Amino acid sequence: MTKNTLFTLIAFSLLSVGVQAAPIIGLPPDGGTGNCFPFGCTGTRYQQVYSAAGFSGSITITDITFYNTQFGAGTVAPGTYTLHLSTTSAAVDALSSTFASNVGANDALFAVYAGGGSASPSFTIAGTGFTYDSTMGNLLLDIFVANSGSGTVFLDTRSGTAGGIFSRMHDFGTGFEGFGLVTGFNEGGSVPEPGTYAMIVGGLLVLMAKQRRRKA
């Protein structure tokens, strides 16, 4: 096997591996409206649950994006936003007012985000990585908020037409609502499926071993 052939096989392997989709949940947004929860108003906790139907199989979430396309300007309220992700058994339209009851057993810290920056036309929060398997339940985003001021952002939402896509529970004044923020997952770049890199490396090692045997 020549070096050119080996490089061709490497390139083919990288191109043919499964790449996770980067879903945006909640499109299209409600026209001409927006919502300041939880990044522009005062509150302490915000939960949003996403239907498993919006995902396909397993995805390793590395970043989360929120959008501000309806108004095109605005800033996130300064403060600290601690984001957790988990797989929840809670139904989309049946979140409990007891926040802890909605949290799944695999709850994990995803990111700590410092607000105060621009939210135009979107902003992305990079995290440590969370592997979500949509066959195991819905996805819960749990945000602990410690605002130290107010923001001016009104983010894209789906409200009356969101039935079954997502919903939310929070303490920003109105509790449970059958709508939520339009949310992008892995908009910062698609991520190979877990184990993909190991498969590629293993295959290349086999090819290299065969090449060495032939030379011998």
N, C-alpha and C positions, 0 to 999 in steps of 0.2 A: 504494500500500500504506500503510495507516494504521499508527501506532505500536503500537496494540493488536494488530494482525495480526502485526507484526514480533515483538513480545514473545511472542505465542502460539507462533510458529514456533520461537523460541529455546527456550522451555520444552519444546516437543515434541521438539526435537533433543536436549536434555539428558536427557530421560526415555527416549528411544528408543535412545540409544547403547548399545553393548555394555559391560556392566560385569562385571569379572572376579569369578569366584566366590571365596569365602573358605573354602577347604577345611580341614577338620580331619581329619588323617590318623591312623588308629589307633583310632577309636571302634568299639565301646565299650571302655573300659579294663577291665583285669582287676579284679574286685571284691576289695576288702579288702587289696590289695597296692600296693606302690609301689617306686620305685628312686631311689637317691641320686646315680647317675651322671648328668651330670658336675657338678651344681650343689650337691651336699651332701657329697660324699666327696673323697678326695685322689687326684689323678691329674694328668696333664699334657696328654693329648690324647684327644678323643672324636670319632668320626665316625659319622654315621647317614645311611644311604641310603634314599631314598623312591622307590617304584616310580612310573614315569611314568604308570601307569594311574590313579593317584589324582588326576591333574590333567587339565584339559581345555584343550588348545591352549597359548596363551602367557599368562603371568601375570607382572606386575611385583610382586615380593615386597617389601613395605615394612616389615613387622614379623612377628615370630615369637612365638607364645605357647605356654607350657608350663603344665600343669594339675596341681592338687593337690586333687582332689575326694574322694579316698578317705580322707584323714586330716584335711583342712581346716585345717591349721596347719603352720608351719614357716618357716624362713628359708634363704635362699641363702647358701652359704659366702662370706665376704668374699674379695675378690681381683679379678683381671682375667680376663675371658672374651673372647677374640678370635674372632669368628665369621666364617667364610668360606663362600661358596656357590659351587657349580660344577655343570655338567652332566657327568655321568660315564658312561662306557661300562661301568662295573662292574655286574655283575648284583646284584640285591638280596641273594641268598644266597651271594654269592661275593666278598665284600670281602677284599682282600689284607691280610696282617699288616704289610706295608710301606705305611705311610700314604700316602706320596707316590704310590704306584701307583694309588690310588683317586681322586686329584684330577683334575678335568677341565681341559682347555686354557683354558677361560674363567673359571678360578678368580678370585674377586674378594673383597676385604674387604667384609663386610657391616655389621659393627658391633663396637664395643668396649664391653663391658658390665661395669659395676662391681657386684659382688655385695653381699651383706650385708643386702638388704631382704627384706620379707615375700614369701612365695610362696603366700599363701592368698587366694582359692582358685586363683589363677593368677598368672602374671607375664608381661609382654610386653616383648620387646626390639625397639626400633625401629632400623631400619637405613637405609642410604643408598639402597637400591633395587637389586634384581637382577632382570633380565628372564630368565625361565626358559621355554623352549619344550619342552614335554613330548614333542614329536615327535622331539627330538634325543637323548634318552637319559634316564636317571634323574637325580634331584636329590640332590646330596651336601651335607650340612651338616657342616662341619669346624670343631671348636671347640678352640682352644688355651687351656689352663687354667693360671693362675698363682694358685692358692689361697694365701691367707695365714691360713687358719683353717679351721674345720669348720662345716658347716651342719646343719640339722635337717630339711630337706625330703626327702620321699619322693614323687616325681612319678608321675603316672598312666602306666602302661605297658600294652603288649600283649606277651605272651610266647608261650606255647604255641600261641595262636590267630592269630599274626601272619603266618603263612606267606605270603610274597610281597608283603606290604604294605610292610615296611621291615626293616632289620637294622642291626647296628652293629659297629664295631671300636673298641677303646679300650685304654688301658694302666692301667685301674683295677683290674686283677687277673685278669680272665678272658678277655681278648682278644675274639675274634669271638663274637657271640651273635645268634641269629635272632629277635631282638625289639628293641623300642626304646621311646622316649618318645612318647606321644600328642602331636601337634604341630599347632597351628593357624597358618595362613598368612593374613596380612591381616585378622586378627580386629579390628584397630583401625579398620578401614574399608575398603570395597571401592574398588578403584582402576580408573579407566577404562583401556581397552585402549590400548597405545601408538599414537599417531597420532590418537586420537579427538578430542582438543582441536583439533588442526590441521584436521581435517575440519569441525568445527563452525565454527571461525573462517572457514575458506575459504567455506563455504556462506553464512554471514552476509554476508561481503563481496560475494558475488555478488548477494544479495538487495538490499543497500544500493545497489550500482551500478545495478541495474535500476530501483530507486526514483528515483535521481537522474536517469536518462535519461528516465523518464516525466514528471518535473517539468519537465525542459528542453523 
